[in-house]
Amino acid sequence: MSVNFKTPALLLALLTAMALCWGGTVSALANTGGAAAAPSTPTSPPPAKARPSGIATWFGPGFYGKQTACGQTLTPAVVGVANRTLPCGTLVSVTYDGHSLTVPVLDRGPYSHRAEWDLTAGAAQSLGITETVRIATHIVGKTTNTPSLGLPPVSPSAALAGGAVAG
């Protein structure tokens, strides 16, 4: 059987059928000039979304001695942040008024619907925050969630293992 590719309707039908069978491959081939991309491999799900800036509140004194959602006991020395969607142990760089601090997600919150972040009193103090403010944030990594996460490191090597780091 011979096919006449000069007939536009037939060519269009053939391309449409190929697109349905191959999904996005046809457009991918068109975008690469006809070169096939390497087959995609399954990857882990993308990290939870967080806006690059947002309103931040802070919490502490009324919660000291209580356990966070991630398993830490909150004390004045704990430096971390609460977020509604990011997994426990996510490291977030927080910047405010020229000060920067990398802190782990330790808790769920904030409970205020207008705020996206809730800093521990230790983190707020390190950044010079005394009220509700707008901060800049950037997810920089992930560390293992442990009961001591967010406590000041006892040695420089502990800081490399995921404690809060001033910058």
C-alpha positions as CSV (number, residue, x, y, z in Angstrom):
1,M,0.0,0.0,0.0
2,S,1.4,3.4,-0.9
3,V,0.5,6.6,0.9
4,N,0.5,9.9,-0.9
5,F,2.0,12.5,1.5
6,K,1.3,15.3,-0.8
7,T,-2.4,15.3,0.2
8,P,-2.6,17.9,3.0
9,A,-5.7,16.3,4.6
10,L,-3.9,12.9,4.8
11,L,-0.7,14.5,6.2
12,L,-2.7,16.4,8.8
13,A,-4.6,13.2,9.8
14,L,-1.3,11.3,10.1
15,L,0.3,14.0,12.3
16,T,-2.8,14.2,14.5
17,A,-2.8,10.4,15.0
18,M,0.9,10.5,15.8
19,A,0.3,13.3,18.3
20,L,-2.4,11.3,20.1
21,C,-0.2,8.2,20.3
22,W,2.9,10.0,21.4
23,G,1.4,12.6,23.7
24,G,3.8,15.5,24.0
25,T,6.6,13.9,22.0
26,V,5.6,15.6,18.7
27,S,5.8,19.1,20.3
28,A,9.1,18.1,22.0
29,L,10.5,17.0,18.7
30,A,9.4,20.2,17.1
31,N,11.0,22.2,19.9
32,T,14.3,20.4,19.5
33,G,14.5,20.6,15.8
34,G,13.6,16.9,15.4
35,A,16.2,15.6,17.9
36,A,14.6,13.2,20.4
37,A,15.2,14.0,24.0
38,A,16.4,11.3,26.4
39,P,13.5,9.3,27.8
40,S,12.3,10.8,31.0
41,T,12.7,8.8,34.2
42,P,10.3,8.9,37.1
43,T,11.4,11.5,39.7
44,S,10.3,12.3,43.1
45,P,7.4,14.7,43.4
46,P,8.2,18.3,43.3
47,P,8.7,20.0,46.7
48,A,5.7,21.8,48.2
49,K,5.4,25.4,46.9
50,A,6.3,28.4,49.0
51,R,6.1,32.0,47.8
52,P,9.5,33.8,47.6
53,S,8.1,36.4,50.1
54,G,5.3,36.6,52.5
55,I,3.9,38.0,55.8
56,A,5.6,36.6,58.9
57,T,4.5,36.5,62.5
58,W,6.5,35.0,65.4
59,F,5.6,32.8,68.3
60,G,7.2,31.6,71.4
61,P,6.5,32.4,75.1
62,G,3.0,30.9,75.3
63,F,4.3,27.7,73.6
64,Y,7.5,27.1,75.5
65,G,7.7,23.5,76.8
66,K,5.2,22.3,74.2
67,Q,6.0,20.0,71.3
68,T,6.0,21.3,67.8
69,A,4.3,19.4,65.0
70,C,7.7,18.1,63.9
71,G,8.6,16.7,67.3
72,Q,10.8,19.4,68.9
73,T,10.2,20.8,72.3
74,L,9.9,24.6,71.9
75,T,12.3,26.7,74.1
76,P,13.6,30.2,73.7
77,A,16.8,28.8,72.2
78,V,15.0,27.0,69.3
79,V,15.4,28.7,65.9
80,G,13.0,27.7,63.2
81,V,9.9,28.5,61.2
82,A,6.4,27.1,60.9
83,N,4.7,26.7,57.5
84,R,1.4,25.1,56.6
85,T,2.7,23.0,53.6
86,L,6.5,22.5,53.7
87,P,7.7,19.2,55.1
88,C,9.5,19.1,58.5
89,G,13.2,19.6,58.0
90,T,12.9,21.8,54.9
91,L,15.7,24.4,55.2
92,V,14.5,28.0,54.4
93,S,16.6,31.0,53.9
94,V,14.8,34.0,55.5
95,T,15.9,37.5,54.8
96,Y,14.6,40.7,56.6
97,D,16.0,44.2,56.6
98,G,19.5,43.1,55.4
99,H,19.7,40.2,57.9
100,S,19.6,36.6,56.6
101,L,19.1,33.3,58.5
102,T,18.7,29.7,57.3
103,V,16.2,27.9,59.5
104,P,14.4,24.5,59.4
105,V,10.7,24.0,59.2
106,L,9.7,22.8,62.7
107,D,6.0,23.3,63.0
108,R,2.7,23.9,61.2
109,G,1.2,27.3,61.1
110,P,0.8,30.2,61.3
111,Y,-2.7,30.2,62.6
112,S,-3.2,33.8,61.3
113,H,-4.7,33.5,57.8
114,R,-3.0,36.6,56.6
115,A,0.5,35.3,57.4
116,E,2.4,32.6,55.5
117,W,5.3,32.1,57.9
118,D,5.6,31.9,61.7
119,L,9.1,32.3,63.1
120,T,10.1,31.0,66.5
121,A,11.0,33.8,69.0
122,G,14.7,32.8,68.6
123,A,14.6,33.2,64.8
124,A,12.6,36.5,65.0
125,Q,15.2,37.9,67.5
126,S,18.1,36.9,65.3
127,L,16.5,38.8,62.4
128,G,15.5,41.8,64.5
129,I,11.8,41.2,64.0
130,T,9.5,42.4,66.8
131,E,6.2,42.6,64.9
132,T,4.4,41.2,61.8
133,V,6.5,41.9,58.8
134,R,7.1,40.9,55.2
135,I,10.1,38.6,54.7
136,A,11.9,37.2,51.7
137,T,12.3,33.4,51.7
138,H,14.1,30.8,49.6
139,I,14.0,27.0,50.0
140,V,17.7,25.9,50.2
141,G,17.5,22.2,51.1
142,K,16.3,19.6,53.5
143,T,17.8,18.1,56.6
144,T,16.8,15.2,58.8
145,N,14.0,16.0,61.2
146,T,15.3,15.2,64.7
147,P,14.1,16.2,68.2
148,S,17.1,18.6,68.5
149,L,16.5,20.3,65.1
150,G,16.5,24.1,65.5
151,L,18.6,24.1,68.7
152,P,21.8,26.1,68.5
153,P,24.8,23.9,67.5
154,V,27.2,22.9,70.3
155,S,30.1,22.7,67.8
156,P,30.8,24.1,64.3
157,S,30.4,20.6,62.8
158,A,26.9,20.4,64.2
159,A,26.0,23.6,62.3
160,L,26.8,21.7,59.1
161,A,24.4,19.0,60.0
162,G,21.3,21.2,59.8
163,G,21.2,23.5,62.7
164,A,20.3,27.2,62.3
165,V,23.0,29.2,60.6
166,A,23.3,33.0,60.7
167,G,24.4,34.6,57.5
